Amino acid sequence: MARLVPLALCLSLAGGAAFAAPLPAVPANPAIHQVADDDSNYNFQATKHRYVEQARDQMAEWRHRMDSVADRAGSAAHYDLERAWQRAKLEEYRLESATENGWKSAKNSFDEASETLKDKWNSLSR
């Protein structure tokens, strides 16, 4: 069984008050404490809104590009491009509905799908 040792004795054995630093503050309800991604002004909703708006603009641009190559419909490369478009569009919807807990995963999935779409586009335009 562990014995409790008085603080004064611990400090004297440790060489003084060097170890008597104050403890960090604990929130009143630790279950509600929100971690702020290294930025005390982090606002998930604002960050999400900005990123989703950029994603919408990006997808609108891609839709315009996709419409411009509709004459190549039926080719294998166009089929691959269309599948990449559908996946990116699905990931855009998931991004819009993501919660703070699922944000990182949704953002990474959208970024990956967008990169695949870009790669398929580049292979079609060669």
N, C-alpha and C positions, 0 to 999 in steps of 0.2 A: 504494500500500500504506500502511495506517495505521501510525503510529508510536506506541509506548507511551510515555507521559510519566509520570515519577515523581509519586506522589501529593503529595509535599511541594511540588513545583513548581506543580502545579495549585492547591493551597491558597494558595500565596503569590501567584499570579496572580489568584486569585479574591478576594483581600482577607482571607484568614485562615481560621480554622477553622470559620466559619459553615456551611460546606458539608460538614463532616465528621460528619454525623449517622449513627448506626448504621443499618445496613440491617435491614429487618424479617426476623424469623426465617422460615426456610423449613422446612416439615415434612420429616422424614426421607425420606418417599416422597410426592412431590407428587401422584402419580396417585391416592393414597388420601385426600388432603386433602378434607374435607367443608366446604362453605360453609354457614353456619348462619343464613341469612335475617335478618341484623341482630340475632340473639339468640344469645348463646353457649350458652344452655340449650335451644336448639331440639331437639325430639325428634319426628322425623317420625312414628314409629309411634303415639305418644300423641296427636299432633295429628290424625292420620288417624282413629284410633279414636273420638275425641270427635266429629269431624265426621260420620263414618259412622253413629254412634249417633243423632245429631240427624237425619240424613237418613232413617234407618229410622223414627224416631218421626213425622217429617213425612209420610212415605209411608203409614204406618198411619192417620194422621189423614185423609189424602186418600182412602184406600180406604173409610173409614167414610163420608165425605162422598159418595163416588161411589155407594156402596150406597144412600144415602138418596135419591138421585135416579134410581134404576133405573127408576122408573115412567115416566120421560121417554124411555126407550130408543126409538130409531127416529127421533128428531128429528135434524135436521142439526147443531144445536148440541151435542146429546148425543154424536153421532158424533165431532165435533171434540174434545170433552172426553175421550172415550175414547182417541182417538189421542194426545192430549197426555199422558194418564195412562201409556199404554204407553211413550212416549218417556222420560218421567221415570223410570219403573221400569227401563228399559234403562240409563239414565245412572246410576241408583243402583247397579246391578250393576257397571258399569264403575268407579264410584267405589270400591266395595269391593275391587276387584281391582287398583286402580292402584298402580304403584310410585312411588317418590319422584320419579323422572324424569318420569313422566306425571301426577303429582298435580295440578298447576296446571290442565292441560288438562281432566282428568276433573272437577275441582271446578267449573271454569267451565261445562262442558257440563251438569253437574247443575243448577247454579244457573240457567242459561238455560232448561232444560227445566222446572224448578219454576216459574219466572216465567211461562212460557207456559201451564202448567197452571192457575196462578192466574188468568191473563187469561181463559182459556176458561171457567173456573168462574164468574167475574164476568159474562161475557157470557151464560151459561146462566141465571143467577139474576136477570137483568133482566126 
